[in-house]
Amino acid sequence: MNGSIKLAAKYSGRFLLFGLVALWAGYGFADIQRPNIILILADDVSPDLYGVYQQPSAAATPNVDRLAARGVTFKTAWATAMCAPSRVEIMTGRYANTTGVYDNGMWLGDAKKRVYSKNVAFSKILHDSGYATAITGKWHAGSQMPHDDALAFDEYALWEGVKGIRALSGSPAFTGLMEDKKTPSRYWHPGYVVNGELLDTGPTDYSLDIEADFIKEFMERNVKKGKPFLAYWPTVAPHGTRTGTPTTPLRGEVGVLGKPYNAAEGTARFKALNEYLDLKIGEVMDKVEELGIADNTIIIFASDNGTAVTAKTRGVERGSHVVFIAAGEGIEQRGMTEELTDFSDILPTLVEFAGAEALVPEGAEFDGVSLVPFLTGKKDSHRDWIYAYMSGSQLLRTRDYMLEVVNPILGMPRGRFYYTGEHRFGKGYQLVDGNPEYRAVRQQFDQILSQFPALTREHEFFKSRQGKKFLKVYEKPKSKEKHLYSHKDYRFYDQAYSH
């Protein structure tokens, strides 16, 4: 490792007097051509499903690969191994140690109700700077909804649960397909709420078509208005269904892509969902070209966590390792990069692309660092380390070293420490715990982690009814085994199973 590892990378906006802020927000941007931004987030899928990562399990993803060819693909990008904490990190640019969101079932304090009141969201900053803002797909990032003032999305088309649908004006009843008693279908005949009204869907209506059409129409309207836009697309796919509701086929006979479908073939179905999502991403990319805005549009494609069953919820690297591709006007065609990024970088990146630093509230700080200098070629490096967390586990990585499952609750207070060098995807890693040759590097890792204290059983959350319930499941032998180790098909490196 060259030199010491830098400590916490902080980003804070520049601040102007109130009168100048008003001028900037209300009039100053009119003379500046600010880029349109499309942020796409796939649900529950690891990088190995996308062709650009050159892994044997990849699906056919020509459009994502086409996007990658136009910009930068991060070989190593980290999120959180579960949807809610990842999505909150994206929105706020902050790690769980600040937001309190560690797990879908672990929202500390009043985080679930007030996380965006206490931490500014990128959508709020861009909206207040004059961007038209829209979101479609799956929210699952707290009780504060995208249309609330704290998030400030102008338009939305969201897959919603029965409770959310009943809360609409007139208490409408959802009559489409169901995954279970509380969950409307996320694919065929789905449950979507569009700008406060239940969408009337039928048996041949498919969620990814609804989402892509919403994005395309939103873009077209705002291009005609001459207004820059932010389109956030956290799609429902390729997340599996809770029960046997068909996903890719219309009636269990022919898949969307024209392929025979067998409900027992989970792998084939998952790949087909990725392929159809890729098709829809291609349509949005083509619409950008058709509208004549390709020279002023940034597209970022990522996934919220690793693939379900084999990665999701685990405290190992595969759980947090996600797709991350950025392309668009001004972004260099760097191809696959060895530089590191994590989801805390998204907010400062979008804010800098939008030129909206002046709209960051005074005193706000972010854990992430803007990617703009690296993406645009002004710098050849980005950051020295990335960080992730999953319930009680912490993970930390540099280019050459990786630390996973630092978890005092489950009896792993030191985690497992590896030398990886240029190796990725778990292959070629060397377990170097206790090796005196790597003691100095391990001490640097410990110094970084000292900024982010690990959760312990003594935390107030675990004294609550919810916390006790969480621990009861979390500490079961099978749950513990799943969380601390890789799936059997991905045990490519020594995880001290004899420990």
VOPAMI-984470 format. One record per residue (C-alpha): residue number from 1; z, y, x. Coordinates in steps of 0.02 Angstrom, whole numbers, padded with zeros to 5 digits. Example, Ala and Ser with C-alpha at 12.3 -4.5 7.8 and 13.67 -1.06 7.14 Angstrom:
<nodes>
  resi      zz      yy      xx
     1   00390  -00225   00615
     2   00357  -00053   00684
</nodes>
This chain:
<nodes>
  resi      zz      yy      xx
     1   00000   00000   00000
     2  -00049   00170   00068
     3   00103   00283   00074
     4   00239   00295  -00056
     5   00214   00274  -00242
     6   00223   00438  -00337
     7   00361   00450  -00465
     8   00334   00490  -00649
     9   00168   00573  -00682
    10   00200   00717  -00801
    11   00077   00827  -00891
    12   00120   00988  -00978
    13   00008   01114  -01062
    14  -00020   01295  -01014
    15   00057   01416  -01136
    16  -00001   01586  -01199
    17   00082   01723  -01300
    18   00070   01702  -01488
    19  -00067   01831  -01511
    20  -00178   01753  -01378
    21  -00149   01579  -01450
    22  -00207   01644  -01619
    23  -00363   01717  -01541
    24  -00399   01554  -01446
    25  -00374   01445  -01599
    26  -00457   01558  -01726
    27  -00600   01638  -01633
    28  -00603   01602  -01448
    29  -00673   01425  -01466
    30  -00824   01486  -01564
    31  -00913   01532  -01403
    32  -00869   01370  -01313
    33  -00967   01208  -01341
    34  -00826   01084  -01349
    35  -00866   00898  -01351
    36  -00855   00788  -01503
    37  -00736   00642  -01475
    38  -00746   00466  -01544
    39  -00597   00354  -01503
    40  -00620   00171  -01555
    41  -00476   00047  -01551
    42  -00505  -00139  -01578
    43  -00361  -00241  -01649
    44  -00287  -00389  -01553
    45  -00416  -00429  -01421
    46  -00409  -00451  -01233
    47  -00542  -00387  -01111
    48  -00609  -00562  -01079
    49  -00700  -00559  -01248
    50  -00818  -00421  -01189
    51  -00969  -00456  -01082
    52  -00942  -00312  -00961
    53  -00784  -00398  -00895
    54  -00888  -00551  -00846
    55  -00766  -00683  -00905
    56  -00825  -00855  -00967
    57  -00748  -00833  -01141
    58  -00846  -00674  -01183
    59  -00930  -00647  -01350
    60  -01102  -00567  -01365
    61  -01062  -00381  -01357
    62  -01223  -00290  -01309
    63  -01172  -00123  -01381
    64  -01002  -00114  -01297
    65  -01090  -00169  -01138
    66  -01218  -00030  -01166
    67  -01077   00095  -01183
    68  -00999   00030  -01022
    69  -01164   00049  -00929
    70  -01163   00234  -00972
    71  -00990   00273  -00906
    72  -00830   00199  -00835
    73  -00746   00032  -00870
    74  -00567   00007  -00812
    75  -00539  -00168  -00746
    76  -00352  -00138  -00764
    77  -00292  -00040  -00915
    78  -00124  -00070  -00997
    79  -00060  -00044  -01173
    80   00089  -00127  -01257
    81   00074  -00308  -01313
    82   00095  -00262  -01497
    83   00008  -00141  -01614
    84   00141  -00015  -01669
    85   00208   00034  -01497
    86   00031   00043  -01426
    87  -00029   00154  -01567
    88   00120   00270  -01552
    89   00092   00283  -01364
    90  -00090   00330  -01395
    91  -00042   00465  -01521
    92   00100   00542  -01418
    93   00062   00509  -01234
    94   00241   00449  -01216
    95   00320   00283  -01172
    96   00447   00194  -01282
    97   00592   00260  -01177
    98   00556   00428  -01261
    99   00482   00380  -01430
   100   00600   00234  -01464
   101   00456   00120  -01520
   102   00467  -00044  -01423
   103   00406  -00172  -01548
   104   00342  -00182  -01727
   105   00520  -00228  -01774
   106   00610  -00116  -01648
   107   00604   00069  -01694
   108   00760   00148  -01620
   109   00854   00283  -01714
   110   00744   00373  -01840
   111   00583   00342  -01744
   112   00494   00255  -01887
   113   00517   00406  -02000
   114   00506   00549  -01875
   115   00417   00497  -01716
   116   00280   00628  -01739
   117   00403   00763  -01787
   118   00488   00737  -01620
   119   00332   00701  -01516
   120   00170   00799  -01539
   121   00015   00697  -01585
   122  -00157   00722  -01507
   123  -00233   00740  -01681
   124  -00118   00887  -01720
   125  -00163   00976  -01558
   126  -00351   00955  -01583
   127  -00341   00999  -01769
   128  -00248   01159  -01730
   129  -00378   01203  -01598
   130  -00516   01197  -01729
   131  -00575   01017  -01727
   132  -00619   00925  -01887
   133  -00513   00766  -01882
   134  -00535   00597  -01966
   135  -00464   00422  -01953
   136  -00520   00256  -02024
   137  -00457   00079  -02009
   138  -00279   00019  -01981
   139  -00134   00141  -01957
   140   00027   00040  -01930
   141   00104   00175  -01822
   142   00254   00237  -01920
   143   00301   00300  -02093
   144   00224   00471  -02061
   145   00046   00449  -02120
   146  -00112   00524  -02041
   147  -00130   00655  -02178
   148   00047   00721  -02150
   149   00061   00892  -02069
   150   00134   00817  -01909
   151  -00029   00720  -01881
   152  -00154   00834  -01969
   153  -00301   00717  -01999
   154  -00416   00807  -02121
   155  -00493   00647  -02189
   156  -00448   00464  -02191
   157  -00507   00293  -02251
   158  -00366   00171  -02216
   159  -00336  -00012  -02250
   160  -00177  -00007  -02352
   161  -00043  -00125  -02417
   162   00003  -00154  -02599
   163   00154  -00038  -02587
   164   00048   00103  -02517
   165  -00084   00079  -02652
   166   00044   00081  -02792
   167   00116   00243  -02723
   168  -00050   00333  -02757
   169  -00070   00450  -02904
   170  -00082   00346  -03062
   171  -00009   00192  -02976
   172  -00174   00097  -02968
   173  -00176  -00093  -02956
   174  -00277  -00175  -02819
   175  -00390  -00310  -02892
   176  -00481  -00369  -02735
   177  -00447  -00517  -02622
   178  -00272  -00542  -02551
   179  -00210  -00613  -02386
   180  -00037  -00639  -02458
   181   00069  -00562  -02597
   182   00089  -00397  -02504
   183  -00071  -00388  -02404
   184  -00243  -00346  -02473
   185  -00391  -00422  -02382
   186  -00440  -00334  -02222
   187  -00618  -00400  -02225
   188  -00711  -00451  -02385
   189  -00666  -00358  -02547
   190  -00534  -00259  -02450
   191  -00400  -00133  -02499
   192  -00443   00043  -02435
   193  -00374   00213  -02479
   194  -00495   00357  -02449
   195  -00424   00533  -02450
   196  -00287   00488  -02574
   197  -00388   00376  -02690
   198  -00407   00187  -02699
   199  -00583   00138  -02651
   200  -00670   00032  -02783
   201  -00728  -00118  -02681
   202  -00816  -00275  -02737
   203  -00841  -00453  -02671
   204  -00986  -00402  -02558
   205  -00897  -00251  -02481
   206  -00842  -00277  -02302
   207  -00712  -00173  -02209
   208  -00810  -00140  -02050
   209  -00957  -00076  -02152
   210  -00839   00042  -02245
   211  -00763   00106  -02083
   212  -00927   00131  -01990
   213  -01007   00219  -02139
   214  -00857   00334  -02154
   215  -00871   00382  -01970
   216  -01058   00412  -01981
   217  -01045   00520  -02137
   218  -00901   00620  -02062
   219  -01001   00652  -01905
   220  -01156   00706  -01999
   221  -01063   00830  -02111
   222  -00977   00914  -01965
   223  -01133   00921  -01857
   224  -01217   01015  -02001
   225  -01068   01134  -02004
   226  -01077   01159  -01816
   227  -00896   01105  -01799
   228  -00829   00993  -01660
   229  -00751   00834  -01725
   230  -00622   00702  -01677
   231  -00656   00532  -01755
   232  -00517   00405  -01725
   233  -00570   00228  -01773
   234  -00426   00103  -01754
   235  -00526  -00035  -01837
   236  -00448  -00184  -01928
   237  -00551  -00308  -01826
   238  -00547  -00434  -01747
   239  -00367  -00466  -01804
   240  -00351  -00633  -01895
   241  -00303  -00649  -02078
   242  -00132  -00711  -02132
   243  -00203  -00846  -02244
   244  -00370  -00930  -02271
   245  -00467  -00781  -02340
   246  -00642  -00789  -02265
   247  -00674  -00662  -02129
   248  -00853  -00670  -02067
   249  -00936  -00770  -02208
   250  -00971  -00705  -02381
   251  -00931  -00866  -02472
   252  -00880  -00982  -02331
   253  -01059  -01035  -02302
   254  -01155  -00912  -02193
   255  -01075  -00791  -02069
   256  -01115  -00606  -02063
   257  -01220  -00636  -01909
   258  -01314  -00777  -01995
   259  -01219  -00916  -01908
   260  -01145  -01070  -01994
   261  -00958  -01052  -02017
   262  -00818  -01178  -02019
   263  -00645  -01111  -02064
   264  -00565  -01227  -01936
   265  -00664  -01152  -01794
   266  -00546  -01010  -01753
   267  -00625  -00970  -01586
   268  -00799  -00957  -01662
   269  -00735  -00846  -01801
   270  -00645  -00732  -01680
   271  -00801  -00713  -01574
   272  -00905  -00680  -01730
   273  -00786  -00541  -01782
   274  -00802  -00463  -01609
   275  -00990  -00476  -01621
   276  -00995  -00392  -01791
   277  -00880  -00254  -01731
   278  -00998  -00232  -01583
   279  -01142  -00216  -01706
   280  -01050  -00078  -01801
   281  -01006   00013  -01640
   282  -01191   00008  -01600
   283  -01230   00091  -01767
   284  -01109   00232  -01729
   285  -01183   00253  -01556
   286  -01357   00259  -01632
   287  -01299   00389  -01759
   288  -01239   00499  -01617
   289  -01414   00490  -01544
   290  -01496   00522  -01713
   291  -01388   00677  -01742
   292  -01440   00746  -01573
   293  -01262   00761  -01508
   294  -01264   00630  -01370
   295  -01261   00770  -01241
   296  -01097   00834  -01312
   297  -01000   00680  -01370
   298  -00866   00577  -01282
   299  -00840   00396  -01336
   300  -00687   00294  -01284
   301  -00670   00110  -01331
   302  -00507   00015  -01305
   303  -00402  -00123  -01385
   304  -00222  -00105  -01441
   305  -00153  -00264  -01360
   306  -00206  -00433  -01297
   307  -00277  -00572  -01405
   308  -00159  -00647  -01534
   309  -00079  -00815  -01492
   310  -00133  -00811  -01309
   311  -00070  -00636  -01265
   312   00004  -00532  -01405
   313   00194  -00500  -01401
   314   00213  -00576  -01227
   315   00301  -00483  -01088
   316   00173  -00541  -00959
   317   00023  -00444  -00897
   318  -00102  -00530  -01012
   319  -00008  -00462  -01162
   320  -00033  -00281  -01107
   321  -00203  -00297  -01022
   322  -00333  -00213  -01133
   323  -00512  -00155  -01142
   324  -00540   00026  -01089
   325  -00713   00104  -01077
   326  -00759   00289  -01077
   327  -00934   00363  -01083
   328  -01022   00522  -01136
   329  -01086   00687  -01076
   330  -01004   00738  -00913
   331  -00932   00565  -00879
   332  -01004   00487  -00723
   333  -01082   00315  -00724
   334  -00951   00238  -00612
   335  -00966   00063  -00685
   336  -00816  -00051  -00663
   337  -00675   00041  -00576
   338  -00523  -00023  -00483
   339  -00425   00132  -00535
   340  -00280   00108  -00656
   341  -00243   00184  -00825
   342  -00125   00155  -00970
   343  -00118   00219  -01148
   344  -00006   00367  -01107
   345  -00160   00444  -01024
   346  -00259   00456  -01187
   347  -00174   00611  -01261
   348  -00187   00722  -01106
   349  -00367   00663  -01082
   350  -00419   00711  -01259
   351  -00328   00876  -01248
   352  -00416   00922  -01085
   353  -00587   00868  -01149
   354  -00557   00979  -01302
   355  -00498   01126  -01196
   356  -00344   01131  -01305
   357  -00206   01141  -01174
   358  -00149   01308  -01245
   359  -00107   01223  -01410
   360   00019   01102  -01332
   361   00191   01156  -01397
   362   00301   01241  -01272
   363   00415   01118  -01184
   364   00309   00965  -01227
   365   00288   00839  -01086
   366   00187   00681  -01078
   367   00206   00524  -00974
   368   00018   00511  -00951
   369  -00106   00601  -00840
   370  -00275   00666  -00896
   371  -00421   00555  -00846
   372  -00544   00699  -00853
   373  -00547   00739  -00665
   374  -00582   00556  -00624
   375  -00706   00525  -00765
   376  -00807   00680  -00725
   377  -00811   00648  -00537
   378  -00699   00791  -00484
   379  -00580   00663  -00410
   380  -00610   00488  -00345
   381  -00438   00421  -00391
   382  -00327   00430  -00544
   383  -00146   00371  -00531
   384  -00040   00262  -00418
   385   00045   00155  -00551
   386   00043   00107  -00734
   387   00185   00053  -00845
   388   00204  -00054  -01002
   389   00342  -00124  -01110
   390   00357  -00254  -01247
   391   00519  -00263  -01346
   392   00648  -00295  -01208
   393   00524  -00320  -01065
   394   00455  -00196  -00940
   395   00299  -00211  -00832
   396   00239  -00105  -00686
   397   00081  -00113  -00581
   398  -00005  -00033  -00433
   399  -00177  -00080  -00366
   400  -00102  -00219  -00259
   401   00064  -00268  -00340
   402   00124  -00316  -00513
   403   00296  -00336  -00591
   404   00316  -00419  -00761
   405   00452  -00471  -00884
   406   00594  -00363  -00819
   407   00709  -00414  -00962
   408   00900  -00411  -00948
   409   00916  -00469  -01129
   410   00827  -00633  -01095
   411   00907  -00662  -00925
   412   00767  -00589  -00817
   413   00842  -00425  -00751
   414   00730  -00426  -00597
   415   00573  -00495  -00679
   416   00438  -00577  -00573
   417   00354  -00484  -00431
   418   00178  -00522  -00369
   419   00055  -00474  -00235
   420  -00115  -00471  -00322
   421  -00226  -00375  -00202
   422  -00397  -00356  -00282
   423  -00372  -00508  -00395
   424  -00361  -00484  -00585
   425  -00350  -00587  -00745
   426  -00204  -00684  -00671
   427  -00305  -00775  -00539
   428  -00253  -00770  -00356
   429  -00082  -00689  -00385
   430   00056  -00730  -00260
   431   00237  -00733  -00316
   432   00330  -00636  -00180
   433   00505  -00618  -00252
   434   00632  -00626  -00112
   435   00501  -00616   00026
   436   00567  -00490   00155
   437   00388  -00437   00196
   438   00376  -00355   00024
   439   00553  -00286   00011
   440   00503  -00104   00039
   441   00369  -00111  -00096
   442   00490  -00192  -00217
   443   00613  -00051  -00184
   444   00478   00075  -00229
   445   00451  -00018  -00393
   446   00637  -00013  -00427
   447   00637   00174  -00394
   448   00499   00202  -00522
   449   00585   00093  -00651
   450   00747   00192  -00629
   451   00662   00327  -00734
   452   00641   00204  -00876
   453   00807   00112  -00903
   454   00785  -00063  -00972
   455   00858  -00108  -01140
   456   01014  -00216  -01138
   457   01113  -00306  -01271
   458   01238  -00162  -01266
   459   01114  -00040  -01342
   460   01166   00030  -01512
   461   01011  -00043  -01594
   462   01073  -00220  -01566
   463   01236  -00180  -01653
   464   01144  -00136  -01813
   465   01097  -00261  -01947
   466   00915  -00247  -01901
   467   00952  -00266  -01716
   468   01060  -00421  -01742
   469   00922  -00498  -01847
   470   00795  -00458  -01712
   471   00902  -00540  -01575
   472   00930  -00695  -01679
   473   00743  -00732  -01675
   474   00708  -00656  -01504
   475   00832  -00768  -01413
   476   00777  -00932  -01490
   477   00715  -01050  -01354
   478   00536  -01056  -01419
   479   00527  -00867  -01443
   480   00601  -00839  -01271
   481   00478  -00959  -01189
   482   00330  -00876  -01274
   483   00385  -00702  -01225
   484   00427  -00735  -01042
   485   00276  -00841  -00994
   486   00089  -00844  -01016
   487   00002  -00955  -01142
   488  -00031  -01128  -01072
   489  -00217  -01093  -01060
   490  -00186  -00940  -00951
   491  -00055  -01003  -00827
   492  -00163  -00963  -00678
   493  -00021  -00901  -00569
   494   00156  -00954  -00524
   495   00276  -00895  -00658
   496   00424  -00992  -00590
   497   00432  -01116  -00733
   498   00570  -01206  -00639
   499   00677  -01047  -00651
</nodes>
